[in-house]
Amino acid sequence: MEQAYSTASRLRWICVCGLAISVYSLYVKMKLKEDENYRPMCDVNENISCSLVFKSGYGDGFGLANITQVNAPNGAIGCIFYILYFLSSFFNHRWLCLFQLIICTLTLLLCVYLGFLLLFVFYDCCLVCVTIYFIHTWLFQEVLRRYRRLYM
């Protein structure tokens, strides 16, 4: 039982990190809409820039708004995602853990898609994006570990 508790605790910590980056992403997105001259901390130079990505069509609804009809900023979607994962980490239902694993796998594929766009469409390194990809990979590993500990 202690292993399950430590896994849930790590899962919550990962969600807090993901939420913090998502809130920062949302803040930068809003500031960029207000002021075109705003230069966020994540804009290091011409090749390492988050504002290029946030201003693009891929900054809302992951660039899939035509397909999904979701046009909210990626940071807002991330906030909801990490809050829901944080809250669901308090429950140990098998179906919920399986659902978390399936959703986390699908969103990890979304991270691969967005990473591909970052490298091969934008030719850019977005520090916020790369950090979210790292956090999400870490989240996937922890959700898988939690599922295995509880149900295998």
C-alpha positions in Angstrom: 0.0 0.0 0.0 2.9 2.4 0.7 4.2 1.9 -2.9 0.7 2.9 -4.2 0.7 6.0 -1.9 4.2 7.1 -3.1 3.1 6.6 -6.7 0.0 8.7 -6.1 2.2 11.3 -4.4 4.6 11.5 -7.3 1.7 11.7 -9.7 0.3 14.7 -7.8 3.7 16.4 -7.8 3.9 15.9 -11.6 0.5 17.4 -12.0 1.4 20.4 -10.0 4.5 20.9 -12.2 2.4 20.5 -15.4 -0.2 22.9 -14.0 2.4 25.5 -13.2 3.8 25.4 -16.8 0.3 25.4 -18.2 -0.6 28.5 -16.2 2.6 30.2 -17.4 1.8 29.3 -20.9 -1.7 30.8 -20.6 -0.3 33.9 -19.0 2.2 34.4 -21.9 -0.5 33.8 -24.4 -2.8 36.4 -22.9 0.1 38.9 -22.5 1.0 38.4 -26.2 -2.6 39.1 -27.2 -2.6 42.3 -25.1 0.8 43.6 -26.2 2.5 42.6 -29.4 5.8 44.0 -28.0 5.7 41.8 -24.9 8.8 39.6 -24.7 8.3 36.6 -22.3 11.2 35.0 -20.4 10.9 31.9 -22.6 12.0 34.0 -25.7 15.7 33.5 -25.4 16.7 34.3 -29.0 15.4 33.9 -32.5 15.7 30.1 -32.5 14.5 29.5 -28.9 11.1 31.3 -28.8 7.8 30.3 -27.3 5.9 33.4 -28.5 6.3 32.2 -32.1 4.4 29.0 -31.3 1.9 30.6 -29.0 0.9 33.2 -31.7 0.5 30.5 -34.3 -2.7 28.6 -35.1 -1.2 25.7 -33.2 -1.4 27.7 -29.9 -5.1 27.1 -29.7 -6.8 23.7 -29.7 -3.4 22.2 -30.6 -3.9 23.3 -34.2 -6.8 20.7 -34.5 -9.7 23.2 -34.1 -11.1 22.3 -37.6 -11.3 18.6 -36.5 -12.2 18.9 -32.8 -14.0 22.2 -32.6 -11.9 23.0 -29.5 -10.4 26.4 -29.9 -9.2 27.1 -26.3 -5.6 28.1 -25.7 -3.4 25.0 -25.2 -2.4 26.4 -21.7 -6.1 26.4 -20.6 -6.6 22.8 -21.9 -3.4 21.9 -20.0 -4.7 23.5 -16.8 -7.9 21.5 -17.0 -6.0 18.3 -17.8 -3.6 18.5 -14.9 -6.3 19.5 -12.4 -8.4 16.5 -13.4 -5.4 14.2 -13.2 -4.5 15.6 -9.8 -8.0 15.1 -8.4 -8.4 11.6 -9.9 -5.1 10.6 -8.2 -6.9 10.4 -4.9 -9.0 7.4 -6.1 -7.7 3.8 -6.8 -10.5 2.5 -8.9 -9.3 0.1 -11.6 -11.4 1.7 -14.4 -10.2 5.1 -13.4 -6.5 4.1 -13.6 -7.1 2.4 -16.9 -8.9 5.5 -18.2 -5.9 7.7 -17.0 -3.5 5.4 -18.8 -5.5 5.5 -22.1 -5.9 9.3 -22.0 -2.3 9.8 -21.0 -1.2 7.5 -24.0 -3.3 9.5 -26.4 -2.1 12.8 -25.1 1.5 11.6 -25.3 0.9 10.9 -29.0 -0.4 14.5 -29.2 2.9 15.6 -27.7 4.8 13.7 -30.4 2.7 15.4 -33.0 3.3 18.9 -31.5 7.0 18.1 -31.1 7.2 17.2 -34.8 5.6 20.5 -35.7 8.0 22.3 -33.4 11.0 20.8 -35.1 9.9 20.5 -38.7 7.4 23.3 -39.3 8.5 26.0 -37.0 12.3 25.1 -36.8 12.1 26.4 -33.3 12.8 25.3 -29.7 10.0 26.4 -27.4 11.2 25.9 -23.9 7.7 25.8 -22.5 6.6 23.2 -25.0 9.7 21.0 -24.4 9.2 21.3 -20.7 5.5 20.2 -21.1 6.6 17.2 -23.3 9.1 16.2 -20.6 6.5 16.5 -17.8 3.9 14.6 -19.8 6.4 11.8 -20.5 7.1 11.6 -16.8 3.3 11.6 -16.1 2.8 8.7 -18.5 5.6 6.7 -16.9 4.1 7.4 -13.4 0.5 6.5 -14.5 1.8 3.3 -16.1 3.8 2.5 -12.9 0.7 3.2 -10.7 -1.5 1.0 -12.9 1.0 -1.9 -12.7 1.4 -1.6 -8.9 -2.3 -1.5 -8.2 -3.6 -4.0 -10.7 -0.9 -6.3 -12.1 
